[in-house]
Amino acid sequence: MRTKHKRPSIVLQDGKPAAVILDIDQYREMLERLEDVEDLKTLEEMRKKALQFRSLEDFLEEYAPGIGR
């Protein structure tokens, strides 16, 4: 369910737009959308590369040294 957002307020400095004041929920929604776009770009890049498999021991040695022993 989408909530109705207040209109952003534009702050002027010397008669020119300098900043925008947003409703906090609108700001959070914008951040979520931006994160989604970044995730999709990362996924697209990952799909371009060939899959590489390795053993669990090798993975643990790289990301958590000492655990795989």
C-alpha positions in Angstrom: 0.0 0.0 0.0 1.4 3.3 -1.0 1.1 6.3 1.3 0.4 9.8 0.0 3.6 11.8 0.1 3.9 15.4 0.8 5.4 17.5 -1.9 9.1 18.1 -1.5 10.2 21.6 -0.4 12.9 23.3 -2.4 15.4 25.5 -0.5 16.7 28.4 -2.5 20.0 30.1 -2.1 20.6 33.3 -4.0 17.4 32.6 -5.9 18.6 29.2 -7.1 17.6 25.7 -5.9 20.2 24.5 -3.3 18.5 21.7 -1.4 15.3 19.6 -1.2 13.4 18.7 2.0 11.5 15.4 1.7 9.1 13.5 3.8 11.1 10.8 5.7 9.0 8.0 4.2 9.6 9.3 0.7 13.3 9.5 1.4 13.5 5.9 2.7 11.6 4.7 -0.4 14.0 6.5 -2.6 17.0 4.8 -0.8 15.3 1.4 -1.2 14.8 1.9 -4.9 18.4 3.1 -5.3 19.7 0.0 -3.5 17.5 -2.2 -5.8 19.0 -0.6 -8.9 22.5 -1.2 -7.5 21.7 -4.8 -6.7 20.3 -5.3 -10.3 23.5 -3.8 -11.8 25.6 -6.1 -9.6 23.5 -9.1 -10.7 23.9 -8.2 -14.4 27.7 -8.1 -14.0 27.8 -11.4 -12.2 25.8 -13.1 -14.9 28.3 -11.9 -17.5 31.1 -13.9 -15.8 31.5 -17.7 -16.0 30.7 -19.6 -12.8 33.6 -20.8 -10.9 33.3 -23.5 -8.2 35.7 -24.3 -5.4 35.7 -26.5 -2.3 34.2 -25.4 1.0 37.6 -25.6 2.6 39.1 -23.1 0.1 36.2 -20.7 0.6 36.5 -20.8 4.4 40.2 -20.3 4.2 39.7 -17.1 2.2 36.7 -15.6 4.1 37.1 -17.1 7.6 40.7 -18.2 8.1 41.1 -20.9 10.7 37.5 -22.1 10.7 37.9 -24.8 8.0 40.6 -26.6 9.9 
